[in-house]
Amino acid sequence: MSTPKTVLIGDRVRYESAAGTIRGEVVKIMQDRNAAGNMIDWIYVEYYNEKSPSKYSIARLADTSLEMMKFVVTFRDIDIQIARGEKVAA
């Protein structure tokens, strides 16, 4: 069994690397094989690409490596929090 999700579809996230910073929204979470052949979750983040302003780009990040990355959920919609049981509906 996989561990509980720390990232959900619809979350706004920030990812920092030596190449730059990506700020975007999680659009898909899908299971697929990694280079070692293990089934893991892959997180697809859609972000605005400054080099190509007419379209958005998608970054594919491995769920298993998020702890090593500077990957932060910056905003989570209240409806997502209610669905997860983190908050109670008013």
N, C-alpha and C positions, 0 to 999 in steps of 0.2 A: 504494500500500500504506500502511496505517496504521502508526504507530509501535508498538513493543511496549507492552503494557499495564503501567501502573504501579499500577493498582488492579484487584483481582479480586473476583469474587463471594465473599462470606463474610468479606471484610476488615472489621474494625471501624475506623471512621474518625471524625475530628472535623473540623468545618467551622466557622470563626468568621467572623462578619460583623458589621456595625453593628447588625443586628437581633437578634443573639444568637448562641448557640453550639448547633450540632446535633451530638449524639453518637449514632451509629447503626451499622447494618450494611448493606453493599452487597448488595442483593437481586437486581439485574438490571443488565446492561450491554447496551444496544441501539443499533443504528445508526438514525439518522433525520436529516432535514434540519434545518439551522439557519435563522435568519432570512435569511441570504444565499443559501440554496438548496444549500449544500454538505452532503454526507453526513458526519456526525461521530458519534462515540460519545457516548451519554448515559448517565450513571451514576445509578441510582436508589438512594437511601439511605433505609432505613426507620428511623425514630427515634420515641422516646417523646415524645408531645406533652403538655406540662404543662397546657396550657389545656383539653385534652380527655383526661383520664387514662384513659378507658375504651377508647381505641383508639390505634393507632400511625398516624403520618403518613409520607408518602413525599415526599422532595425529589428533583427531577430536575435534575442538574447537568451542564453541558457539559464533556466531557473536555478540550477545547482551552483552557478557561479555568482549569483547576486550578492552573496555575503562578502565576497572579495571585492566587488565593484562598489563604486560610490553611486549606488542606486537607491533613490529615495522616492516614496510615494508622497507627493506634495499636496494632493487634494483627492478626497474621496466623497462622492455624492452621498447625501444623507439617505437616499433610498437604498444604496448598496450597504451602508452601515446597518440599517434596519434589517435588511435581508440576512446579513451575517449574524445578527443578534448583538451587535456592538452597542446599538442605541435602541431606545424604545420609541415607538411612534407617539407623537403628541396627541 
